[in-house]
Amino acid sequence: MRRAPSVLEVLISFLVLFCFGCLTGITTVLFGFGGGFVTVPVVFGFVVATSGSEAMHVAVATSTAVMIVNSVSATLAQARAGRLRRDYLWPLVLFIAVGAVLGSLLAGLVPDGVLHLLFVAYLAITIVDGLFRSGFLGSRDRAVPPRPLGRATTTAGGTGIGAVAALLGVGGSVLTVPLLRRRGFPMADAAAMANPLSVPIALAGTAVYAFGSPAVAVAGRIGFVDLLAAAALLCGSLPAIAVTKRVTGRIPDRVHAGAYLVLLVVVLISMVITGA
């Protein structure tokens, strides 16, 4: 039987989550992550170290809950900065919402270990795609208008983005940021647009996971959502979002895009280590 964590261990875990919450806020503004690629690995490690119960499902569920607050907060900040383009957001956000519901329902049917492997594979594919397929790392000229999204990209593509993102609890940024980059958006604007596109994914995912039925009931959780982990992450992320929004757009475009891929590599390594 697993030993219950001590008060000191819980406090240390809270402080670690708080620090990663700060990182989550930074990546939400700079990369449009909403927190998923940072919160999933850290909550996964937190659950493994404490209850150990259905760690990957709890990590994904908690990530989507944190993502609601982070994405809405960052969306409001980016809207005030004039970085959001309604003609690209609508109706793409509608089809992402449809896909998010499907992906969230599917996640409840996928075994925990399989979900972890899918997350790792998804990261690896995204990194390779960004490095070796043209259109992501090159600099963008703001004087050149971005190309419009096609109907198939908006409908089928949007549904697919929502389904995959909700299934893995990562928001839509890892699909929408490369998509918008290849349409000609500067990195800062592509990341900004990813935040409102992550909101329906977060809402759908949280609703499904909160009403889910874990195999083992654990205090401090609503369904699969871990309230302690979510609170600690948000305590760090919200102040970080407020500070980071002031530097958005000052990073050279190509450096910004490269940093995006570097962060994905770090997350991939952490997920492989914690899941070993």
URBEL-V753362 format. One record per residue. N is the residue number from 0. RES is the residue in one letter. PHI is phi in whole degrees, -180 to 180 (NA if undefined). PSI is psi as a letter, one per 30 degrees, with the letter a starting at -180 (NA if undefined). Layout:
n:res:phi:psi
N:RES:PHI:PSI
N:RES:PHI:PSI
This chain:
n:res:phi:psi
0:M:NA:k
1:R:-71:k
2:R:-71:k
3:A:-69:k
4:P:-65:k
5:S:-77:l
6:V:-62:e
7:L:-63:e
8:E:-65:e
9:V:-66:e
10:L:-64:e
11:I:-62:e
12:S:-61:e
13:F:-63:e
14:L:-66:e
15:V:-64:e
16:L:-64:e
17:F:-60:e
18:C:-64:e
19:F:-70:f
20:G:-62:e
21:C:-60:e
22:L:-62:e
23:T:-61:e
24:G:-62:e
25:I:-64:e
26:T:-70:f
27:T:-63:e
28:V:-75:e
29:L:-77:e
30:F:-125:f
31:G:74:g
32:F:-67:e
33:G:72:f
34:G:116:f
35:G:-55:e
36:F:-75:f
37:V:-98:e
38:T:-72:e
39:V:-61:e
40:P:-62:e
41:V:-72:e
42:V:-70:e
43:F:-58:e
44:G:-65:e
45:F:-63:e
46:V:-69:e
47:V:-59:e
48:A:-79:f
49:T:-109:d
50:S:-82:e
51:G:73:g
52:S:-89:j
53:E:46:h
54:A:-57:e
55:M:-70:e
56:H:-65:e
57:V:-66:e
58:A:-63:e
59:V:-66:e
60:A:-64:e
61:T:-66:e
62:S:-60:e
63:T:-66:e
64:A:-66:e
65:V:-64:e
66:M:-63:e
67:I:-58:e
68:V:-67:e
69:N:-62:e
70:S:-68:e
71:V:-65:e
72:S:-60:e
73:A:-68:e
74:T:-62:e
75:L:-63:e
76:A:-66:e
77:Q:-71:e
78:A:-65:e
79:R:-65:f
80:A:-84:f
81:G:75:g
82:R:-96:f
83:L:-98:k
84:R:-115:j
85:R:-61:e
86:D:-67:f
87:Y:-95:f
88:L:-76:e
89:W:-114:k
90:P:-96:g
91:L:-54:e
92:V:-62:e
93:L:-66:e
94:F:-72:e
95:I:-63:e
96:A:-63:e
97:V:-61:e
98:G:-64:e
99:A:-63:e
100:V:-64:e
101:L:-64:e
102:G:-65:e
103:S:-66:e
104:L:-67:e
105:L:-66:e
106:A:-60:e
107:G:-68:f
108:L:-98:f
109:V:-95:k
110:P:-59:l
111:D:-58:e
112:G:-64:e
113:V:-66:e
114:L:-62:e
115:H:-64:e
116:L:-64:e
117:L:-64:e
118:F:-63:e
119:V:-64:e
120:A:-63:e
121:Y:-62:e
122:L:-62:e
123:A:-62:e
124:I:-63:e
125:T:-64:e
126:I:-64:e
127:V:-62:e
128:D:-62:e
129:G:-66:e
130:L:-78:e
131:F:-110:f
132:R:-98:k
133:S:-66:l
134:G:110:f
135:F:-100:e
136:L:-83:f
137:G:-67:l
138:S:-71:l
139:R:-115:k
140:D:-97:j
141:R:-64:f
142:A:-75:f
143:V:-95:j
144:P:-68:k
145:P:-67:l
146:R:-79:k
147:P:-71:l
148:L:-80:k
149:G:-78:l
150:R:-64:e
151:A:-65:e
152:T:-64:e
153:T:-68:e
154:T:-86:d
155:A:-65:e
156:G:-64:e
157:G:-63:e
158:T:-63:e
159:G:-65:e
160:I:-60:e
161:G:-62:e
162:A:-66:e
163:V:-66:e
164:A:-65:e
165:A:-71:e
166:L:-59:e
167:L:-103:f
168:G:70:h
169:V:-112:g
170:G:73:a
171:G:-102:g
172:S:-63:e
173:V:-71:f
174:L:-103:e
175:T:-76:e
176:V:-64:e
177:P:-60:e
178:L:-61:e
179:L:-72:e
180:R:-61:e
181:R:-76:f
182:R:-90:f
183:G:108:g
184:F:-79:k
185:P:-60:l
186:M:-59:e
187:A:-61:e
188:D:-74:e
189:A:-63:e
190:A:-66:e
191:A:-62:e
192:M:-68:f
193:A:-68:f
194:N:-66:e
195:P:-64:f
196:L:-73:f
197:S:-87:f
198:V:-60:e
199:P:-64:e
200:I:-64:e
201:A:-65:e
202:L:-64:e
203:A:-65:e
204:G:-63:e
205:T:-64:e
206:A:-61:e
207:V:-68:e
208:Y:-70:e
209:A:-66:e
210:F:-98:g
211:G:-72:l
212:S:-121:j
213:P:-62:l
214:A:-66:e
215:V:-127:k
216:A:-76:k
217:V:-126:k
218:A:-62:k
219:G:88:g
220:R:-124:k
221:I:-109:j
222:G:64:b
223:F:-97:f
224:V:-82:k
225:D:-88:j
226:L:-70:e
227:L:-63:e
228:A:-64:e
229:A:-64:e
230:A:-64:e
231:A:-64:e
232:L:-65:e
233:L:-69:e
234:C:-60:e
235:G:-89:e
236:S:-74:e
237:L:-65:e
238:P:-62:e
239:A:-66:e
240:I:-63:e
241:A:-62:e
242:V:-80:e
243:T:-68:e
244:K:-60:f
245:R:-77:f
246:V:-106:f
247:T:-60:k
248:G:93:f
249:R:-91:f
250:I:-84:k
251:P:-54:k
252:D:-57:e
253:R:-67:e
254:V:-64:e
255:H:-60:e
256:A:-66:e
257:G:-65:e
258:A:-63:e
259:Y:-58:e
260:L:-70:e
261:V:-61:e
262:L:-63:e
263:L:-64:e
264:V:-64:e
265:V:-61:e
266:V:-65:e
267:L:-59:e
268:I:-62:e
269:S:-64:e
270:M:-69:e
271:V:-67:e
272:I:-67:e
273:T:-69:f
274:G:-93:f
275:A:-69:NA
